[in-house]
Amino acid sequence: MKYKSYLTIATGLAALCGSCRSDKNDFDATGSFEAVEYMISSEVAGKVDALYLEEGQQIDSGTVVIRIDSTQLALKQRQLEAQLQALQKRRPDIPVQLSSLQQQLQTAEREQERMRKLVAGNAGTRKQLDDATAAVELIRRQINAQRSSLSGTYEGADADISALYAQLQQVEDQLARCTIINPVSGTVLGRYIEQYEIAAPGKVLYKIADLSTLTLRAYVSGNQLPAIRLNQSVTVSTDDGKGGFTQEKGVITWISDKAEFTPKTVQTKDERADMVYAVKIRVVNRGNLKIGMYGQIKL
């Protein structure tokens, strides 16, 4: 009797262990966690003067992380500013340049009016009036010619000033790009340059990602597809390192509209299915989730 009791207990424990093992595999799909990774590159060439980031560091957006030597650009800026000032001073002042001719015209017009009155009073000749009128017309033509010439000089100088101003803005923009400002809050995943090294346009300086929320990319079979929908809550399980699972709540944010062949590293509930659909589940990361870690979902 005692032997039978021991046998019954052992059988029950074996069944319980078997059910526990089966519960561990009770999931609908599995996949790996990923995040949006940003590769931050340099936009100018120069030596790295200062470096304010380390791998694994949490950095807020708007933080200055790298400064690149900008000596040559600063000198170019000063040169363009000097050229701009010189051109502005050489640009003609048309009213001032024409002031002497305008005064001559006023004098000639007064003389023309005086001769007209003299002719009307038979005190002057018609020739004197014609000469005064011709003098007025001559000065007016000189003013028009001078104005046209000065306007051309002014417009040419103005065009040169606009071109220099555009070059100055370009240099100022490059100067601003010598200071690398972190564009997104997150964790530095990799740093690919050291202080005093030379940065080049397009060269990746560091990689950063926001790990506060990760995305689990999983795959479901066609039979499971009708059971899921966007914004649906699911249970996400990950290994806790002690033989068990840690469960998190996730939300389905994307469902592929095209089927694909089952990836070799992905398991689904229906292993006979050759075609599966990718889904993305957004999961809030409490610090236990890592990029590349496997997760399982229960619909």
Secondary structure, DSSP 8 states (H G I E B T S, - for coil): -HHHHHHHHHHHHHHHHHHHHHHHT--SEEEEEE--EEEEE-SS-EEEEEE---TT-EE-TT-EEEEE--HHHHHHHHHHHHHHHHHHHHS--HHHHHHHHHHHHHHHHHHHHHHHHHHHTTSS-HHHHHHHHHHHHHHHHHHHHHHHHHHHHHHHHHHHHHHHHHHHHHHHHHHHHTEEE--S-EEEEEE---TTSEE-TT-EEEEEE--SEEEEEEEEETTTGGG--TT-EEEEEEE-SSSSEEEEEEEEEEE-SS-EE--TT--BS-TT-SEEEEEEEEEE--S---TT-EEEEE-
